[in-house]
Amino acid sequence: MFKMSGKGKSFLLGALLGGIAGSVAALLFAPKPGRELREDIAQQVQTVSGKTQDILQNVKEETLQFAARAKGSVVSAIDGWKAARKQASAGEPEQTAGDRQENSAG
């Protein structure tokens, strides 16, 4: 998928709302009988509902992908921290029994 910036999302939302407003205005100002107008409005509601479902599905998929990437980054960072900690503790000189006795006596 592609990433959308804040401006891209705002534009998409504006275009969607503008399309809805334009469709409603066109239906209301068209010279049609009431029954036909109601059928057209119902059809437009179904169309908008379908588009909204598609957008929500895309947002859901992108959110799940982002969460998976974030989880991978966090796990990788933790693994790196553990490896660095292990390497640092391995680099410390090991204490002998005599060293431990001197440390505890002193």
C-alpha positions in Angstrom: 0.0 0.0 0.0 1.0 3.6 0.0 1.4 6.1 2.8 -0.7 9.2 2.9 0.4 12.3 4.5 -1.9 14.5 6.5 -2.5 16.7 3.5 -3.4 13.7 1.4 -5.9 12.4 3.9 -7.5 15.9 4.2 -7.8 16.1 0.5 -9.4 12.7 0.2 -11.9 13.5 3.0 -12.7 16.8 1.3 -13.2 15.2 -2.0 -15.4 12.6 -0.5 -17.6 15.1 1.3 -17.7 17.4 -1.7 -18.8 14.5 -3.9 -21.6 13.7 -1.4 -22.7 17.3 -1.2 -22.7 17.6 -5.0 -24.7 14.4 -5.4 -27.3 15.5 -2.9 -27.6 18.9 -4.5 -27.9 17.5 -8.0 -30.6 15.1 -6.8 -32.6 17.8 -5.0 -32.5 20.3 -7.8 -33.2 17.8 -10.6 -36.8 18.1 -11.9 -38.0 14.6 -10.9 -41.1 13.2 -9.2 -40.9 12.4 -5.5 -40.8 8.7 -5.9 -38.0 8.8 -8.5 -36.1 11.3 -6.3 -36.3 9.0 -3.3 -35.1 6.1 -5.3 -32.1 8.1 -6.6 -31.3 9.2 -3.0 -31.5 5.6 -1.8 -29.1 4.6 -4.6 -26.7 7.4 -3.7 -26.8 6.4 0.0 -25.9 2.8 -1.0 -23.0 4.0 -3.2 -21.6 6.3 -0.5 -22.0 3.5 2.1 -20.0 1.1 -0.1 -17.3 3.7 -0.6 -17.1 4.3 3.1 -16.8 0.6 3.8 -13.9 0.4 1.3 -12.2 3.3 2.9 -12.7 1.8 6.4 -11.3 -1.5 5.2 -8.2 0.2 3.8 -7.7 2.2 7.0 -8.0 -1.1 9.0 -5.5 -2.9 6.8 -3.0 0.0 7.0 -3.4 0.2 10.7 -2.7 -3.5 11.2 0.4 -3.2 8.9 1.6 -0.2 10.9 1.1 -2.1 14.2 3.0 -5.1 12.9 5.9 -2.9 11.8 5.9 -1.0 15.1 5.9 -4.3 17.0 8.8 -5.6 14.9 10.7 -2.4 15.6 10.1 -2.6 19.3 11.1 -6.3 19.4 14.2 -5.5 17.4 15.2 -2.7 19.7 14.7 -4.9 22.8 16.8 -7.7 21.2 19.5 -5.2 20.4 19.4 -3.9 24.0 19.6 -7.4 25.4 22.5 -8.3 23.1 24.4 -5.1 24.1 23.8 -5.8 27.7 25.0 -9.4 27.4 28.1 -8.2 25.5 28.9 -5.6 28.1 28.5 -8.1 30.9 30.7 -10.6 29.0 33.4 -7.9 28.7 33.7 -7.5 32.5 36.5 -9.5 34.1 35.3 -12.5 36.0 35.9 -12.4 39.7 37.8 -15.3 41.3 36.9 -16.7 44.7 39.8 -14.7 46.2 38.6 -11.5 44.6 35.1 -12.1 46.1 36.5 -12.6 49.5 38.6 -9.4 49.3 35.5 -7.5 48.2 33.3 -8.8 51.0 36.0 -8.2 53.7 36.8 -4.7 52.6 
